[in-house]
Amino acid sequence: MPYYNEKIETMPKDELAKLQYQELKKLVTRLYDSSVFYHTKMAESGVKPADITSITDITKLPFMKKTDLRDNYPDGLVCVPHEDLVRYHVSSGTTGKPTVVAYTQNDIDLWSECVARSLVSCGVGKKDVLQVCYGYGLFTGGLGLHYGGEKVGATVIPASTGNSERQIELIQDLKTTAIACTPSYFIHLIDVAKKMGVDFSKDTLLRTAVLGAEPWTDAMRRYIYAESGVTAHNIFGTSEISGPMFTDCSELNGMHICGDIAYTEIIDPKTGEQLPPGEKGELTITVLKKEAIPMIRYRIGDITSILEGDCACGRTSPRIDRLQGRVDDMLIIRGINVFPSAIEHALLKNPYLTSHFMIEVFRTGPLDDMLVKVELKPDAMTDSINGLMEMQMRTERALRDALNVSAKIELCPPNSLPRFEGKAKRVIDHRVI
């Protein structure tokens, strides 16, 4: 099993905990002494650096939220002299001001190191040609995978997003072996390739996909492999913690967190209490070595759990389960919590449906109604009204069993729903709350 940094990646867990404590202690001391924002936050919580005597004392520290970045827009959280900064990235939000993230050179190097470790764990190395189809620019995805790919010695194609037929040509002509993009865009590329008469499994060398920026399911992983012969790996990160950073390894059993770089907690979204391994809650990350804008107990907003047990790959780093959705993306339908990823999982069990779907939510009087539009596969198209009604009712029953709430299904012709080059927008909520 290859490693990028074997000593760190296979470090005994007790040694890793000591290293995490040392880094946390240095970080808290520096911020308490030099940052008005962090000093004030710690003082309000009644905690001082002397109170941090082990890594478990991290629970004494206050949380950070995205509102902290927006309230201090553009650079009120920067903790180094501005002449030490080498880059800004900006993440546009759906409400309020965008979040601005600043980087020192050490921050960039640390980010690149983390992505390099992750890519090697996916089997990407010097012999690979990596086509990066995330956006380049203010969005962190493209450059994060680009630098990580170069660091492991791969040949990187900075393809960015869009011009899908050209992407297919590049995959063929430049002998691309690995690709990085959103899962919805990769599925779109599979569809485009089929229209061009290209079979990824037979006509290209593409075998690995590193997919992220939106929640997706193991059912979609299986769908991707069945349709293209490509093994899909999950990558996770947010611009606030640097960008895309952590992936599942060749075992495809949870995403490895670089424990010397980041400390991960799962908390109850309502109470903020730390949850034990195995329990689902809100992901919270402390970046232990970030210089420009350190993040302590940053509430990511994604729902997941810390996996128990050791990974067969030999890495001793903590692992988190596949993201189930976001706290703020969760739909409440007639008192039931519903995540788009749960809908996707249920739909992909049906052999006559594609992975392209949209969710619309309405309120009729006091009740909520959910409509799920989903595309039929071309070979499932039929002129039989009875046949269509049977598929519709079967799908509605499957969703009801999976979600514990009813939803209406609208079966749509192939290629009739929107495709997305970036993050897929699956939900349209028509309710006036």
HUPE-V549557 format. One record per backbone hydrogen bond with DSSP energy under -1.0 kcal/mol. NH is the residue of the N-H (numbers start at 0). CO is the residue of the C=O. Records with the same first field share a line. If there is no record, write none. Layout:
# HUPE-V549557
NH: CO, CO
This chain:
# HUPE-V549557
8: 4
9: 5
10: 7
15: 11
16: 12
17: 13
18: 14
19: 15
20: 16
21: 17
22: 18
23: 19
24: 20
25: 21
26: 22
27: 23
28: 24
29: 25
30: 26
31: 27
32: 28
33: 29
34: 30
38: 34
39: 35
40: 36
41: 37
42: 38
43: 39
44: 40
46: 41
50: 47
51: 48
56: 53
57: 54
58: 55
59: 56
60: 57
63: 296
67: 64
69: 65
70: 66
72: 69
75: 71
77: 74
78: 291
83: 80
84: 81
85: 102
86: 102
88: 100
90: 98
98: 90
100: 88
102: 86
107: 103
108: 104
109: 105
110: 106
111: 107
112: 108
113: 109
114: 110
115: 111
116: 112
117: 113
118: 114
119: 115
120: 116
121: 117
122: 119
123: 118
127: 124
129: 154
130: 177
131: 156
132: 179
141: 134
143: 139
144: 140
145: 141
146: 142
147: 143
148: 144
149: 145
150: 146
151: 147
152: 149
153: 148
154: 127
156: 129
158: 156
159: 131
166: 162
167: 163
168: 164
169: 165
170: 166
171: 167
172: 168
173: 169
175: 170
176: 128
177: 128
178: 207
179: 130
180: 209
185: 181
186: 182
187: 183
188: 184
189: 185
190: 186
191: 187
192: 188
193: 189
194: 190
195: 191
196: 193
197: 192
201: 198
202: 198
206: 176
207: 176
208: 230
209: 178
210: 232
211: 180
220: 216
221: 217
222: 218
223: 219
224: 220
225: 221
226: 222
227: 223
228: 224
230: 206
232: 208
234: 210
235: 245
244: 235
245: 235
247: 233
249: 120
251: 248
254: 319
255: 246
256: 317
258: 256
260: 257
261: 257
262: 285
264: 283
266: 281
267: 272
271: 267
274: 265
277: 305
278: 275
280: 303
281: 266
282: 301
283: 264
284: 297
285: 262
286: 294
287: 260
297: 284
298: 63
299: 282
302: 324
303: 280
306: 318
313: 310
315: 8
319: 254
320: 304
323: 302
326: 300
329: 325
330: 337
332: 335
335: 332
337: 330
341: 338
342: 338
343: 339
344: 340
345: 341
346: 342
347: 343
349: 346
352: 349
353: 374
357: 372
358: 425
359: 370
360: 427
361: 368
363: 366
366: 363
368: 361
370: 359
371: 407
372: 357
373: 409
374: 355
375: 411
376: 351
379: 376
380: 377
387: 383
388: 384
389: 385
390: 386
391: 387
392: 388
393: 389
394: 390
395: 391
396: 392
397: 393
398: 394
399: 395
400: 396
401: 397
402: 398
403: 399
407: 369
409: 371
411: 373
415: 412
427: 358
429: 360
